[in-house]
Amino acid sequence: MSSTQMNGDPATGANIGKRPPDVVSPTNDHVLPLKTGLKDAFAAGRVPYDKPTPSNSVMLFIDHQIGLMVGVRDFTSLAAYKANVVGLAKMAKALDVPVLLSSSNAQWQNGDTLSELRELFDDQPIYRRTGIVNCYEDPSFRSAFEGLLTETGRTHVIISGVTIATCCAMPTLAMLNDGYRVFPVVDACGAWNSYETQAAMSRMARAGAELVTVFALGCELQADWKLPSGDAMFEPFTNELPEYGFVIQNYWNNANQHVVNDPFAVVT
């Protein structure tokens, strides 16, 4: 057998006689359900995969206020932190996930909620706490939260807060205590230092919270890019998550629009 047959044709990249044809899934395929139900998985000693979906989740945005965000120190830049928060909010909007917004002492040093959140959810009130630190322990917010879950029948709580150890961890621990399934979005939360982040993540995970990140959560919620929400979800993935957004933009920039001419004529 020749080297070309063994290694493939270097001109075309084809492997001759080495690998079988690729299998391309049909474009009308749908996401398969798991073979084992949650109760059966638990009974078998496994960890049930009870994932958040656009139809079973609500999102809480707690105290993302301009005065408090100034103190965040665990990100390389506040721009990256803000992009994560706004990206998460745009995902909720794209997927029609109900949200609750809360602020703490906005009339004083903490300042108002990020303008991007107020504009995205201009049909939602902001539950403005006047002293109670843990939003879940605030009567007005608790009433709104319980009312939303009762009204919608949703069971999964996705939460982010301006500071991970207080605005996120404290209500997370309280909600876990009361039997809710909670998913803290750890990179849509900030901290004064890395110790605060590590301690909060440890407390929440040990208590049973499922820690997630904006990018991975967005993929989990979308589940299949062929779904109708895919176009709307592309916007936060492209503009707020540049690590992936640049990949998308580079493809369309060069391969489709030919903004940069290819002198080697590789792109056709």
C-alpha positions as CSV (number, residue, x, y, z in Angstrom):
1,M,0.0,0.0,0.0
2,S,1.4,3.4,-1.0
3,S,1.9,6.3,1.5
4,T,-0.9,8.2,-0.3
5,Q,-3.3,5.3,0.4
6,M,-2.2,5.1,4.0
7,N,-2.2,8.8,4.9
8,G,-4.6,10.3,2.4
9,D,-4.3,12.6,-0.6
10,P,-2.4,15.7,0.6
11,A,-4.0,17.7,-2.2
12,T,-7.6,17.0,-1.3
13,G,-7.3,15.9,2.3
14,A,-9.2,12.7,1.5
15,N,-8.3,9.5,3.3
16,I,-8.3,6.7,0.7
17,G,-9.3,3.3,2.0
18,K,-8.7,4.3,5.6
19,R,-11.8,5.8,7.1
20,P,-15.5,5.2,6.5
21,P,-17.8,7.9,5.2
22,D,-19.0,10.5,7.7
23,V,-22.5,10.2,9.2
24,V,-24.4,13.4,8.9
25,S,-27.5,13.5,11.1
26,P,-30.8,14.5,9.4
27,T,-31.7,18.1,9.8
28,N,-35.2,17.1,11.0
29,D,-33.7,15.2,14.0
30,H,-34.9,16.2,17.5
31,V,-33.3,16.1,20.9
32,L,-33.7,12.6,22.4
33,P,-35.1,12.2,25.9
34,L,-33.0,10.3,28.4
35,K,-33.7,6.6,28.7
36,T,-34.0,6.6,32.5
37,G,-36.4,8.8,34.4
38,L,-35.2,10.9,37.3
39,K,-36.8,8.7,40.0
40,D,-35.4,5.6,38.5
41,A,-31.9,7.1,38.1
42,F,-32.0,8.2,41.7
43,A,-33.2,4.7,42.8
44,A,-30.3,3.2,40.9
45,G,-27.8,5.3,42.8
46,R,-27.0,7.7,40.0
47,V,-27.1,11.5,40.0
48,P,-30.3,12.5,38.1
49,Y,-29.8,14.9,35.2
50,D,-32.7,17.3,35.8
51,K,-31.5,20.0,33.5
52,P,-32.8,23.5,33.2
53,T,-34.9,24.2,30.1
54,P,-36.7,27.3,28.7
55,S,-40.0,25.8,29.8
56,N,-39.1,24.8,33.4
57,S,-36.9,27.7,34.5
58,V,-37.0,31.2,35.9
59,M,-34.1,33.6,36.2
60,L,-33.3,35.9,39.1
61,F,-31.0,38.9,38.6
62,I,-30.1,40.2,42.0
63,D,-28.5,43.6,42.8
64,H,-26.6,44.1,39.5
65,Q,-26.3,47.8,40.4
66,I,-23.9,50.3,39.1
67,G,-22.6,51.3,42.5
68,L,-21.9,47.7,43.6
69,M,-20.4,46.6,40.3
70,V,-17.5,49.1,40.8
71,G,-16.2,47.0,43.6
72,V,-15.9,43.7,41.7
73,R,-12.2,42.5,41.6
74,D,-12.2,38.9,40.5
75,F,-12.6,39.6,36.8
76,T,-9.8,40.9,34.5
77,S,-12.1,43.7,33.5
78,L,-15.5,44.9,34.5
79,A,-16.4,44.9,30.8
80,A,-16.1,41.1,30.7
81,Y,-18.2,40.8,33.8
82,K,-20.9,43.1,32.5
83,A,-21.0,41.3,29.2
84,N,-21.7,38.0,31.0
85,V,-24.6,39.6,32.9
86,V,-26.1,41.2,29.8
87,G,-25.5,38.1,27.8
88,L,-27.4,36.0,30.3
89,A,-30.3,38.5,30.4
90,K,-30.5,38.4,26.6
91,M,-30.7,34.7,26.7
92,A,-33.6,34.9,29.0
93,K,-35.3,37.3,26.7
94,A,-34.6,35.2,23.6
95,L,-36.0,32.0,25.2
96,D,-38.9,33.7,27.0
97,V,-37.7,32.6,30.4
98,P,-39.6,34.6,33.1
99,V,-37.3,36.9,35.2
100,L,-37.4,38.7,38.5
101,L,-35.2,41.7,39.2
102,S,-34.2,43.0,42.6
103,S,-32.1,45.8,44.0
104,S,-30.8,46.7,47.4
105,N,-30.8,50.3,48.8
106,A,-30.7,51.7,45.3
107,Q,-31.6,55.1,46.7
108,W,-28.2,55.4,48.4
109,Q,-24.7,54.2,47.6
110,N,-25.5,51.1,45.7
111,G,-27.0,52.9,42.8
112,D,-29.6,51.7,40.3
113,T,-29.9,48.5,38.3
114,L,-27.8,48.3,35.1
115,S,-29.6,50.2,32.4
116,E,-29.3,47.2,30.0
117,L,-31.3,45.1,32.4
118,R,-34.0,47.8,32.9
119,E,-34.3,48.2,29.1
120,L,-34.4,44.5,28.3
121,F,-37.1,43.9,30.9
122,D,-39.0,47.2,30.8
123,D,-42.2,45.3,31.4
124,Q,-41.0,44.0,34.7
125,P,-40.9,45.8,38.1
126,I,-37.7,45.9,40.1
127,Y,-38.2,44.7,43.7
128,R,-36.3,47.3,45.6
129,R,-35.3,46.0,49.0
130,T,-34.7,48.6,51.7
131,G,-32.4,46.8,54.0
132,I,-32.9,43.0,53.9
133,V,-29.7,41.6,52.5
134,N,-31.0,38.1,51.3
135,C,-33.6,38.7,48.6
136,Y,-35.3,35.4,49.5
137,E,-35.9,36.7,53.0
138,D,-37.5,39.9,51.8
139,P,-41.3,39.5,52.0
140,S,-42.1,41.4,48.8
141,F,-39.6,39.5,46.7
142,R,-40.5,36.2,48.3
143,S,-44.1,36.8,47.5
144,A,-43.3,37.6,43.8
145,F,-41.0,34.6,43.5
146,E,-43.5,32.1,44.9
147,G,-46.3,33.7,42.9
148,L,-44.2,33.4,39.7
149,L,-43.5,29.7,40.3
150,T,-47.1,29.0,41.1
151,E,-48.4,30.9,38.1
152,T,-46.0,29.3,35.6
153,G,-45.5,25.8,37.1
154,R,-41.7,26.2,36.8
155,T,-39.4,24.4,39.1
156,H,-35.8,25.4,38.2
157,V,-34.3,28.6,39.5
158,I,-31.4,30.2,37.6
159,I,-29.8,32.9,39.7
160,S,-27.0,35.5,39.4
161,G,-26.1,38.3,41.7
162,V,-23.7,41.2,41.7
163,T,-21.6,39.6,44.5
164,I,-21.4,35.8,44.6
165,A,-21.1,35.3,48.3
166,T,-24.0,37.5,49.4
167,C,-26.4,38.4,46.5
168,C,-26.1,34.9,45.0
169,A,-25.0,32.4,47.6
170,M,-27.3,33.5,50.5
171,P,-30.6,33.2,48.5
172,T,-29.3,30.0,46.9
173,L,-28.7,28.4,50.2
174,A,-32.1,29.5,51.5
175,M,-33.9,28.2,48.4
176,L,-32.1,24.9,48.6
177,N,-33.2,24.6,52.2
178,D,-36.8,25.1,51.1
179,G,-36.5,22.4,48.4
180,Y,-35.9,24.4,45.2
181,R,-33.6,23.3,42.4
182,V,-31.1,26.1,42.0
183,F,-28.5,26.9,39.3
184,P,-26.1,29.7,40.2
185,V,-24.5,31.3,37.2
186,V,-21.1,31.9,38.7
187,D,-19.5,34.0,36.0
188,A,-22.5,36.4,36.0
189,C,-21.6,37.1,39.6
190,G,-18.7,39.1,40.9
191,A,-16.6,39.2,44.1
192,W,-14.3,41.5,46.0
193,N,-11.5,38.9,45.7
194,S,-10.9,35.3,44.7
195,Y,-11.3,34.0,48.3
196,E,-14.9,35.2,48.3
197,T,-15.6,33.4,45.0
198,Q,-14.0,30.1,46.2
199,A,-15.8,30.1,49.5
200,A,-19.2,30.9,47.9
201,M,-18.9,28.2,45.2
202,S,-17.8,25.7,47.8
203,R,-20.8,26.5,50.1
204,M,-23.3,26.4,47.3
205,A,-22.0,23.2,45.7
206,R,-21.8,21.4,49.0
207,A,-25.4,22.4,49.7
208,G,-26.6,20.9,46.4
209,A,-26.6,23.8,44.0
210,E,-25.6,23.1,40.4
211,L,-23.0,25.7,39.4
212,V,-23.1,26.8,35.8
213,T,-21.5,29.4,33.5
214,V,-23.2,31.7,31.0
215,F,-21.9,30.0,27.9
216,A,-22.6,26.4,29.0
217,L,-26.0,27.3,30.4
218,G,-26.9,29.0,27.1
219,C,-26.0,25.9,25.2
220,E,-27.9,23.7,27.7
221,L,-31.0,25.9,27.4
222,Q,-30.9,26.1,23.6
223,A,-30.1,22.3,23.3
224,D,-30.5,22.3,19.5
225,W,-29.5,25.2,17.2
226,K,-32.1,24.2,14.7
227,L,-34.9,25.3,17.1
228,P,-36.7,28.6,16.3
229,S,-35.0,30.4,19.2
230,G,-31.5,29.8,17.6
231,D,-31.5,33.1,15.7
232,A,-32.4,35.1,18.7
233,M,-29.8,33.2,20.8
234,F,-27.1,33.9,18.3
235,E,-27.1,37.6,19.3
236,P,-25.9,37.2,22.9
237,F,-23.5,34.4,21.8
238,T,-22.0,36.7,19.2
239,N,-22.0,40.1,20.9
240,E,-21.7,39.4,24.6
241,L,-19.5,36.2,24.5
242,P,-16.6,37.3,22.3
243,E,-14.6,34.0,22.8
244,Y,-17.3,32.4,20.6
245,G,-18.5,35.5,18.9
246,F,-15.2,36.0,17.1
247,V,-15.4,32.4,15.8
248,I,-18.8,33.1,14.3
249,Q,-17.9,36.5,12.9
250,N,-14.6,35.2,11.4
251,Y,-16.5,32.5,9.5
252,W,-19.1,34.9,8.0
253,N,-16.5,37.6,7.5
254,N,-14.1,35.5,5.3
255,A,-16.0,32.4,4.1
256,N,-19.3,34.0,3.1
257,Q,-18.8,37.7,2.5
258,H,-15.2,37.5,1.2
259,V,-14.4,40.7,3.0
260,V,-10.7,39.6,2.9
261,N,-9.8,38.3,-0.5
262,D,-8.0,34.9,-0.5
263,P,-4.9,35.1,-2.8
264,F,-4.6,31.3,-2.6
265,A,-8.2,30.7,-3.8
266,V,-8.8,28.2,-1.0
267,V,-12.1,29.8,-0.1
268,T,-14.6,29.4,-2.9
